[in-house]
Amino acid sequence: MCSALVDDQGERLVPHHATKQGRRYRYYVSAALLTGEERPEGSGWRIPAAELERTVRRLINLTLQDQTAIVHAAQEVGIGSTQLPGILDQAKRLSISLDDEIEFPKQMVDRITLQPDGIILTIRLAPGLPLDSNPLSVTRHHPIQMKRRGEEMRLVIDGSDGTNHAVDPVLLKAVARGNRWFDELVSGRVSSLDELAQRDGLKPRYVSRLMRLALLSPDIVAAIATGRQPIELTADILTYPAAMPIERSAQKAHLGFV
């Protein structure tokens, strides 16, 4: 996700995985926990990767929508008021385009610091801003509850008790678009996959990947719509170019619902 992902002790978190019942689960873990270095009891982080990536994606969007934070950051580095409208417009367009990206937007993240009371996120606004210097960095602290369950740390947002997962808007949008494109193709409203891709300004391969989601079990779609999908299931995994079983029970097993 980001090479500058650190914990509250300033130590780097590194990607790690574990296999349970034949399934591979990804985590971000404090490096000291993997090397066996001594740390105070109860310290160190081990967070499910998909949960952290989904949360950070939401926080990136919130930061892009925070005009006050963006203006303050621009003024701190001496950017003139005449340039602010262009900066705010770029941030708005980035926020809108973020929903269309399946992969995690790691190119925007400069630093993520996990703390007991939240996440400090620093993002870089993309090139193309009316600036002569390096891309503008915006830092914001996002309050989030951190709850420990055994060895893992879980992120609890919006007063949730941690038993339910928030609806993943990127995942939900991918399913909706796949179904819409499938309906347009089989109904004859569009003549080919290439026509769909050209109309929406996308690559045919991307359209094909999302269109496969029209074959998902209604139970799986309902779970995604209510945020009850497995924590490791992201849009990137769901559209990964691997064979998706047609049989509904096999789909659930394939995607980790059982």
DAURMO-V375113 format. One record per residue. D_LAST is the distance of its C-alpha to the last C-alpha in Angstrom with 1 decimal. Layout:
d_last=D_LAST
d_last=D_LAST
This chain:
d_last=27.0
d_last=30.5
d_last=32.8
d_last=34.4
d_last=31.4
d_last=32.9
d_last=32.3
d_last=34.8
d_last=36.8
d_last=37.4
d_last=35.3
d_last=33.1
d_last=29.3
d_last=27.9
d_last=24.7
d_last=22.7
d_last=19.3
d_last=17.3
d_last=14.9
d_last=12.3
d_last=10.6
d_last=11.9
d_last=10.8
d_last=13.8
d_last=14.2
d_last=17.5
d_last=19.9
d_last=23.6
d_last=25.5
d_last=29.1
d_last=31.0
d_last=32.8
d_last=29.7
d_last=29.2
d_last=32.9
d_last=33.4
d_last=36.1
d_last=37.1
d_last=36.0
d_last=36.5
d_last=34.0
d_last=31.1
d_last=31.8
d_last=29.8
d_last=26.8
d_last=23.2
d_last=21.3
d_last=18.0
d_last=19.5
d_last=17.7
d_last=18.6
d_last=22.2
d_last=22.6
d_last=21.5
d_last=23.9
d_last=26.7
d_last=26.5
d_last=27.1
d_last=29.9
d_last=31.5
d_last=31.8
d_last=33.2
d_last=35.7
d_last=36.8
d_last=37.5
d_last=39.5
d_last=43.0
d_last=44.8
d_last=43.0
d_last=43.6
d_last=47.3
d_last=47.8
d_last=46.4
d_last=48.6
d_last=51.7
d_last=51.1
d_last=51.6
d_last=54.5
d_last=53.2
d_last=55.6
d_last=55.0
d_last=55.7
d_last=52.6
d_last=50.2
d_last=49.6
d_last=48.5
d_last=46.1
d_last=44.6
d_last=44.3
d_last=42.4
d_last=40.0
d_last=39.3
d_last=38.7
d_last=36.4
d_last=34.4
d_last=34.1
d_last=33.2
d_last=30.4
d_last=28.2
d_last=28.6
d_last=27.6
d_last=24.1
d_last=24.9
d_last=25.7
d_last=29.5
d_last=30.4
d_last=34.0
d_last=34.6
d_last=33.7
d_last=36.5
d_last=35.3
d_last=32.5
d_last=33.4
d_last=30.9
d_last=32.8
d_last=32.0
d_last=33.0
d_last=31.6
d_last=31.6
d_last=34.8
d_last=34.3
d_last=37.0
d_last=36.7
d_last=39.1
d_last=40.2
d_last=40.3
d_last=43.5
d_last=45.6
d_last=46.7
d_last=50.4
d_last=50.8
d_last=53.0
d_last=51.1
d_last=47.6
d_last=44.6
d_last=44.6
d_last=42.2
d_last=40.9
d_last=39.6
d_last=37.9
d_last=36.4
d_last=33.4
d_last=32.8
d_last=29.2
d_last=28.2
d_last=26.7
d_last=24.9
d_last=24.2
d_last=21.2
d_last=22.0
d_last=22.7
d_last=21.0
d_last=22.8
d_last=21.1
d_last=22.9
d_last=23.6
d_last=25.4
d_last=27.3
d_last=27.2
d_last=23.4
d_last=22.5
d_last=19.7
d_last=16.9
d_last=16.4
d_last=16.5
d_last=19.4
d_last=19.2
d_last=19.6
d_last=22.7
d_last=22.6
d_last=19.1
d_last=20.1
d_last=23.5
d_last=22.1
d_last=20.2
d_last=23.3
d_last=25.6
d_last=23.8
d_last=23.9
d_last=27.6
d_last=28.7
d_last=27.1
d_last=29.0
d_last=32.2
d_last=32.0
d_last=31.4
d_last=33.9
d_last=36.6
d_last=37.2
d_last=36.8
d_last=37.9
d_last=35.7
d_last=33.0
d_last=35.9
d_last=37.6
d_last=34.5
d_last=34.3
d_last=38.1
d_last=38.2
d_last=35.6
d_last=36.9
d_last=33.8
d_last=33.2
d_last=32.1
d_last=29.4
d_last=27.8
d_last=28.1
d_last=26.6
d_last=23.5
d_last=23.0
d_last=24.0
d_last=20.9
d_last=18.9
d_last=20.7
d_last=18.5
d_last=15.3
d_last=13.7
d_last=15.5
d_last=12.4
d_last=11.3
d_last=15.0
d_last=15.3
d_last=12.7
d_last=14.6
d_last=17.8
d_last=17.2
d_last=15.8
d_last=12.4
d_last=10.6
d_last=9.1
d_last=12.5
d_last=12.7
d_last=12.6
d_last=16.3
d_last=18.6
d_last=19.7
d_last=16.3
d_last=15.6
d_last=19.1
d_last=19.3
d_last=21.4
d_last=19.0
d_last=18.3
d_last=15.6
d_last=14.5
d_last=16.3
d_last=14.2
d_last=11.8
d_last=9.0
d_last=9.6
d_last=9.7
d_last=6.2
d_last=5.4
d_last=8.7
d_last=8.3
d_last=5.5
d_last=3.8
d_last=0.0
